[in-house]
Amino acid sequence: MRTKIIFLKKVASLCCLLILFVFNSRLYSQIIYTDIPDATPNATYPLDLNNDSIVDFLIQFDSIDKVMCKPQNNNAYSGNFVGGVHLPWALSADISICDTMATWYDSNNPGTMAWGTSIGYWVGETNKYLALKLIVGTNTYYGWARFDVTTTSTSFTIRITPTREYPKYLHTDGTNARRYY
C-alpha cells in the first residue's frame, strides 16, 4: 500500500511538471523576422509577412505623391477614419500590437499612409511601425513593418517585417512578449 502511494505521488508530480512545461511553452511566442534589405520602391512593394509566397499587403506609391497600404485577402492594418480617409497609424517603438487595438481595416478600406505634405500620420516620419493583422486559415497573427516616408510623400523605405509564430500579441520594439488570452 505504501509503495502504491509513493508511486502515485511521483506520477502526480510528473503530471504537474508536464502540465507546467506545456503551458509555459505556450506563454512565450517567438518572433519571426523576415530579413529584407531596406527597399525604396518607385511603385508597389508586395509585402509577404509569413514567407508563403502569397502577397499579404501592397504598399503602393503613386504619381500623385500618395503612399497607400492595401491589405490583400482578409488581412488588415490598424488605423483611424478621418474626414472620409482611412489613415494607418504610424506607431512609435514599444507599442503592443494585438486584437484589442482601436480599429482594424481590411482590403475593403485601403489606407492612405501619406499624401502630399499634410495628409496622413506618416508624412515625414522615420522608423515608425505599421500594425498589421495577418489571417492564415483560422489563425490570426500580428506583425508590423517599419517604414520611413519623406516629408513630401514622394517615396518610402521599408526596413523590416516581423510576425509572431503564435497569434495574439507583439511589441513594435521586437521583444518577445507574453502571449495573452
N, C-alpha and C positions, 0 to 999 in steps of 0.2 A: 504494500500500500504506500509506504514511504517513498519507494523508488518511483512509483507512478506519479506522485505529487511533484517530485523533483523534475521528472520528465516533462510534466505539464507546465511547470514554471519556466523551464528552458524553452519550450515551444512557444509559450506566450511571449517571452522576452524576444525571441527571434521574430515572431509576427509583428510585434511593436516596432522593432528595428527596421524590418522590411517596409512597413507602412510609412514610417518616418522617412526612409530613403526615397520611396516613390513620391510622396507628397512634396518633399523638399526639392527634388529634382525638377518638379513642375513649377515651383515658385520662381525660379530664376530662368529667364529665357536668354538665349544668346542672340546677339545682333549679327546679322549677316550683311557685310558691306559689299556693294558692287563697286569694285575699284575701277573707276573710269578716269581717263585722263581729263583734265579740265578742257571743256569744249565751249567754243563761242561760235555757234552755228549762224548761218546767214538766212536761214529759212525755218525749218522744222527739226526739232530734236525728238526722236522716238525714245521714250523712256520705258525700259523694261525692268521693273523693280526686282523681280524674282528670277531673272535669267531663264525663263521658259520659252524664249523666242516669240512671245506674244507681247505686242506693244500695249502697255498699261496706261500711259499718258502721252499726249503730244504736247510739247512745249513749242509754241509757234511764234515766230517773229514775222510780221508782215510789213508791207511797204508804207503803211500809214503810221509808223512808229508805235506799234502796239505789240506787247508780249502777252500771249494767251496761254492758259492751261486748259487743255481739252482732255478730260478723262475718257477712257475707252471702256466699253462694256459696262459693267456695274461699278467701276471704281469711282473714287470721289476725292475731292480736296476740301479743306476746311477754310471757310471764309465768311463774308458778310455780303448783304444785298443792300446797296446804297444807290439811290437815285436811278433805279432801273438797271443797274450794272452789278454783276456778280464779281466781287473782289476777293481773291485769295489772300489770306493773312500772310504777312512777312514776319515770321516769328523769330525772336531772339533765342540765344542759347538757353538751355536748361528749362525748356517748356515741355510739359508732358503731352504727348500725343496719344489720345485714347478715344474710346467710343463716346465719352461724355463731353467732348469738345462742343462748342456752341452750335455750329451748323456744318453739315457736310453736303456738298453739291456734286451731283453725278454728271454723266455725259449729256443730260438734257440741259445743263446750265454751265457752259464753258465759262471760265473765269478770266477776267482781264487783270493780269498781274500789274501791268504798267501801260499807260497810253499817253504819249506826249510827255510833257514836263510836270503834269499835275494830277492825273487820274490814276488811282491805284495805290496800294500800300507798298509797292515795290520800286517806285521811281527813285533812282539814285541809291538804292540800298545795296550793301555788300555783306557777304557772309550771313545771309538770312535764310530761314528754313521754310519750305513749303510743306505743310502737313498733308500726307497722302494716305488714303484708305484703299487697300487692295483686297479684292474679293476673289478667292480661288475656290471653286466648288462651294462647299458650305462653310468654309473658314474665312474669317475676316482678319487681315493683317494691317498693321500700321507702320508707316515709314515716313521718310522725308527726303527731300532733295535740297541741297544747299546751292543758292544762286547769288550772283551779283547782277544788277541791272543798272545800265547807265542812266544818268540824270535826264537824258533826252528820250529814253526808251528805244534807242536805235540798235541796241544789242544787249545780249545777256550772256553770262557764263555759268555753266552748270559745273559743280565741283565734286560732289559725292552723294551716293544714294544708299543708305542702309535700310533694311527691313528687319522685322522680328522673325525669328524661327517659329515662335509660338505667338498666337494672337493676343491682343488686348492692350498693350501699353508700351510706350517708347519715349525716351528723353531725346530732345534735339542735340544735347551735348554728346550723344553717342555712348553713354554709360549703360552698363547692364542695369536694368531696373526690375524691381519686383513685379511679378505678374499679379494683377488684382482681378477679382471676380465680382 
